[in-house]
Amino acid sequence: MKKICIIGGGFAGLTAAIRFSGSGIDFEGTLIDKKETSDFLPTLPDCLGRGISPGCLTYKIGAICGKTGFKFVNDEVISVDPERKEIIARAGRFNYDYLIIASGSDTNFYGNENIKKYAYKLDGATDAEKIISKLKEVKYQAYVVGGGGYTGIEVATNLRVFLNRLKRPGRIIIVERAPAILGPLPEWMKSYVSANLKRLDIDILTASQIEKIEDKNVFVSGGKVFENAFVVWAAGVKTADFIQNLKAKKNPQGRIEVDENLRLDEHCYVAGDAAYFKDKNIYLRMAVQFSIVEGGLAARNIINSIKGRDVVKYKPLDMGYIIPMANNMSCGTLLGVNVRGVLATMLHFMMCAYRSWSLKNGFCILKRFIKKGG
């Protein structure tokens, strides 16, 4: 009987567990995650603008594991020793014959303890609940979003819709260190998003950064100070701390560079946000679609190895991406076709509902889109 361990109960990890359950191999499976729930991250900002209940975006990891033959261990991994094939967690040690690292990513504060102390993050449903509770409790003059990438744009537009629903005034500012928002995305998207942000009365400060936060005062480069301000930090992510200490080739975010079969070595695979995979000389971005396929392929290759079959190369298919904005003026590309407006928003929510772990979760997401989207 082979010991198979999975670190992470997100899209990649749970997809892998499900794949093992129907494999016909004899295994002892363990899935380790520091959280008890798998949270549907793509729609977390919509808890603000669309009023999606954070509880609708969670699914108990143990419930899925119970259906797959995996034992769920609610613990935080401290380190992995590939040579000994050993995982060290806070509450114990686990040996494995095969391992899938699918631990996802967390908000990156880049070592800035000041911002970490005062800013709010959005890594899970609990974070969304904290933000909603605070905003209902306290009125602010300014709402500062650190980061002008996908998540920063989503958060800012949802904040505007949230404030409008409460009939509260408030200046919303996106602070982006780079010369422009949305990094390497096409210029037409940047222009489209910028125009929509202007329409929503959301300011953009590029080539700028949050320097420090003192109580409710936010200091931004160039001498700008926003008083009585609420800060949401969405300026980047990194992999789990145990990966940072793992001896492997990694990118600045800590994503582990894998081979064409998603392997770190013959007994360790990496999938989802933790994996750094190059396809046609381009490294794949973090995306749900890649996480799901990679989790399934990693499991398939382990199953093949156990059965004495050849492992399979990873050939990713990029379906595209959507930048959802809370007033339904979303935009993106799907199979090479540019999409805008309500259609883009609808496609985003349909895909989110499809990828949910249960019909209840999916229905909850679609219901809020239908109610708020028209």
Beta strands, then each sheet from edge to edge (+ up, - down):
strand 1: 2-7
strand 2: 27-33
strand 3: 37-39
strand 4: 58-60
strand 5: 70-74
strand 6: 77-81
strand 7: 86-89
strand 8: 92-95
strand 9: 98-101
strand 10: 106-107
strand 11: 142-146
strand 12: 171-175
strand 13: 202-205
strand 14: 210-214
strand 15: 217-220
strand 16: 224-226
strand 17: 229-233
strand 18: 237-238
strand 19: 256-257
strand 20: 263-265
strand 21: 268-270
strand 22: 275-276
strand 23: 278-279
strand 24: 282-283
strand 25: 320-323
strand 26: 330-334
strand 27: 337-340
sheet 1: 5+ 2+ 1+ 9+ 21+ 20-
sheet 2: 3+ 4-
sheet 3: 6+ 7- 8+
sheet 4: 10+ 18-
sheet 5: 13+ 12+ 11+ 17+
sheet 6: 14+ 15- 16+
sheet 7: 19+ 22+
sheet 8: 23+ 24-
sheet 9: 25+ 26- 27+
end
